[in-house]
């Protein structure tokens, strides 16, 4: 699964900022390949409005 940060975390609640950091994304446009696990699915769901997800 490939995730890309599409929107800024500025002004977002702390838990969303921490979730994006835990996913390994730092700035807009950063992408990362991650394994499709239930834990990562939950993290992506928490900040899905900030990300673009490709299966």
C-alpha positions in Angstrom: 0.0 0.0 0.0 1.4 3.4 -0.9 0.5 6.5 1.1 1.2 10.1 0.2 0.7 13.2 2.3 -1.5 15.6 0.3 -2.5 18.2 2.9 -0.7 20.0 5.7 -0.8 19.0 9.3 -0.6 22.7 10.4 -3.6 23.5 12.7 -4.6 19.8 13.1 -5.0 18.2 16.5 -1.9 16.7 18.1 -3.0 13.1 17.7 -3.3 13.6 13.9 0.1 15.2 13.7 1.6 12.3 15.7 -0.2 9.8 13.5 1.3 11.3 10.3 4.8 11.3 11.9 4.3 7.7 12.9 3.5 6.8 9.3 6.9 8.2 8.4 5.6 11.3 6.5 7.2 14.7 7.1 6.1 17.1 4.4 3.5 17.5 1.7 4.3 15.1 -1.2 6.2 12.6 0.8 5.3 9.0 -0.1 5.9 5.7 1.6 5.3 2.0 0.9 3.8 0.3 3.9 2.5 -3.2 4.6 -1.2 -3.6 4.7 -1.8 -4.5 8.3 -4.9 -3.8 10.5 -2.8 -1.4 12.7 -1.7 0.7 9.7 -5.2 0.6 8.3 -6.4 2.2 11.5 -3.7 4.9 11.4 -4.6 5.7 7.8 -8.3 5.9 8.6 -7.5 8.4 11.4 -5.9 10.8 8.9 -7.5 9.7 5.6 -8.5 13.3 4.9 -4.8 14.3 4.7 -3.6 11.3 2.7 -3.9 9.7 -0.7 -3.9 5.9 -0.5 -3.1 3.6 -3.4 -3.5 -0.2 -3.0 
